[in-house]
Amino acid sequence: MKTRITELFGIEHPIIQGGMHYVGFAELAAAVSNAGGLGIITALTQPSAEALAEEIAKCREMTDKPFGVNLTFLPVVNSPDYPGMVKAIIEGGVKAVETAGNNPVQVLPALHEAGIKVIHKCTSVRHALKAQSIGCDAVSVDGFECGGHPGEDDIPNMILLPRAADELDIPFVSSGGQADGRSLVASLAMGAEGMNMGTRFIATKEAPVHQNVKDAIVAASELDTRLVMRPLRNTERVLNNPAVERVLEIEKEKGADLQFTDIIEQVAGVYPKIMKEGDMDIGAWSCGMVAGLINDIPTCQELIDRIMAEAEAIVRERLEGFLAA
């Protein structure tokens, strides 16, 4: 399948693995890229720019296909070594960067000068238009269904994607609720040029996370996620567990007086214990409503091959059949 996204990133299939904390390591990125998609290493999971350079080199040894790096810009006082990470990305020969969080304008000149294509994650049309105006090559449009941070507008993809198609000139992919061939065809029908999958790629054999995490996603339904940190306007969609229930209790108790420090135990620094050790109840971790569509743990190759076969069958058999009738 050829779209503006496959041509932009030099990939076979219009499927991107989104950057995910303590998930986006070389093993998963290489597996997705080898299967014809665009695998993504998560920069801020690495403890330093030097470690990121090593992870990029490791991925380079595992695939000769294009892969990218996620660079999320956080509003923090003690900022990560972004200049060092950009340097590692450029020197590592990476050709795609997924930016997220704050405006990435400060890194665009250096990345573009190195021939790197930039796709920015957005949760609204206005943010997508801003990304386009500052020179991003593409955007990932994240609907309210997505795991992680869906923004504060609560617009689902059935509305958000066509609105993006009405306004944008640069190509975009759908994100949030994407799991299979139906997702891809629907996204294309609404104007996207491909799709970004996060939660679906956690439940794959190559995802370097504890089996408990994968099993929890398979066991979950579309009813099992919760929104936390809404009062702080930093909304995150997470899989429900006792720690999440405690966060919601604290938020209700504190009301307008809620401070981040009130819930820090449940939401900060918990990813290593969850993703590496499989302690599923220790804290809140990002998971999309799409868990309700995830029923197995395939290899990345099996998953992407299945998605593309399903998509082709839907277009050639189901949709063409409607026209013939």
Buried (B, 14 or more C-beta within 10 A) or exposed (E): BEBBBBEBBEBBBBBBBBBBBBBBBBBBBBBBBBBBBBBBBBBBBBEEBEBBBBBBBBBBEBBEBBBBBBBBBEEEEEEBBBEBBBBBBBEBEBBBBBBBBEBBBEBBEBBBEBEBBBBBBBBBBEBBBBBBEEBBBBBBBBBBBBBBBBBEBEBBBEEBBBBBBEBBEBBBBBBBBBBBBBBBBBBBBBBBBBBBBBBBBBBBBBBBBBEBBBBBBEEBEBEBBBBBBBBBEEBBBBBBBEBBEBBBEBBEEEEEEBEEEBBEBBBEEBBEBBBEEBBBEBBBBBBBBBBBBBEEBBBBBBBBBBBBEBBBEBBEEEEEEEEEE
